[in-house]
Amino acid sequence: MKIAVLGTGVVGQTLAEKLATLGHDVTMGTRDVANALATMGNGSYGQPAFGEWHKNHANIKVATFADAAAFGEFVINATNGMGTLNALEHAGHDNLKNKILLDVSNPLDFTHGMPPSLWVSNTDSLGEQIQRAFPDTKVVKSLHTMNAYLMVNSSIVPGNHTVFLSGNDVEAKLKMRGLLITFGWKDENIFDLGDITTARGTEQILPLWVRIMGTLQHPFFNFSIVVGRPPAA
Amino acid sequence: MKIAVLGTGVVGQTLAEKLATLGHDVTMGTRDVANALATMGNGSYGQPAFGEWHKNHANIKVATFADAAAFGEFVINATNGMGTLNALEHAGHDNLKNKILLDVSNPLDFTHGMPPSLWVSNTDSLGEQIQRAFPDTKVVKSLHTMNAYLMVNSSIVPGNHTVFLSGNDVEAKLKMRGLLITFGWKDENIFDLGDITTARGTEQILPLWVRIMGTLQHPFFNFSIVVGRPPAA
């Protein structure tokens, strides 16, 4: 499948590499291609900066947001949540029309210091904002409740644990479920919560995620929804 | 131990009954004792109304918020989140001074319809509001991320799953941990997140809890934090 990954940070890199390994034709989208490819040394999380990383991933094409979105049959938003709506405007309404847009971003707000708060929450979500701004695009929110490495390597956390799915389009969520299974997720651990408004719930667990990471001192954990039975009456 | 349970709804009933079964001396606190005992028939969640319930739980005393708080060495806030701060004012600062206050309430806001939103979230929490209003009280936030029946019957959800703990006072959290163990929780499943500001994270998962309950059509599930290992370098 022709897949566009918008965003060249660690999340975009991790997803693009996995998708290419699975045989997809991947183009990464960025604001300024020359600038992105010129970044060397280490990125903000200690991973190689994009230019450095791309030297070893030359099979992955790099293009503007618009050219990448035009290329992809399936588009992934892996940009920083703060810049997501702007990045998607650059990607362009026509280039996103009728396509599935997987949104893995979070509306994390670091302007009040650490730990981050959310700049949209409670009665709205970033997933919903994207869906409202791009009504002809099939927005699916998923994979945003975990570390990037875990997204594509679910077995680094043992046993059963959960990846959530929100979106208005049932077919789009089925396609997304299929992609998650190729990433190594078990079907029974993919939890479809319903329409895109349910992204409020999952985006709002990010502050807890951040606190758990602070306690564990590493990000290699996940939420699991464990279901029991009603007690005997 | 002498324990006050403030609030006579299903959460208060469930906790009071379990505590009495464990041999604690329990007094429930309410706004108007005569009114509370006069409620008959079914309560709002289909459980017996408080007066009906109390007929079969006569070993549990009922008093005003103030008298119950004065009685308790350990106080549990199981009032409706919307009325919690007011109920605690009625309980009285002197009656709560230097005591542990377990807060199991949630700031759910039903005024915008279903599913509920939160009337405090993101950069603050109800747990923090209580701690600020009662600075001489040791507020511990716990058990609020699950159904009342599950709080005291953790085994109805199979395997490992998590109960969170937030609070500024380390001794108070140790006492709370001890109480949780008598409720049937395994020590390894009690996740101490840190100070009371971490209640932001746990209160904010309530909207997701509500959506999951909507999908499952029952409340007998729990969150589990499943921890893996960092990938080999």
Interface residues (C-beta under 8 A of the other chain):
Chain A: H112 S117 L118 S121 N122 T123 Y149 L150 N153 I156 V157 P158 G159 N160 H161 F191 D192 L193 G194 T198 R200 G201 T202 Q204 I205 P207 L208 W209 V210 R211 I212 G214 T215 L216 H218 F220 F221 N222 F223 S224 I225 V226 V227 G228 R229 P230 P231
Chain B: H112 S117 L118 S121 N122 T123 Y149 L150 N153 I156 V157 P158 G159 N160 H161 F191 D192 L193 G194 T198 R200 G201 T202 Q204 I205 P207 L208 W209 V210 R211 I212 G214 T215 L216 H218 F220 F221 N222 F223 S224 I225 V226 V227 G228 R229 P230 P231
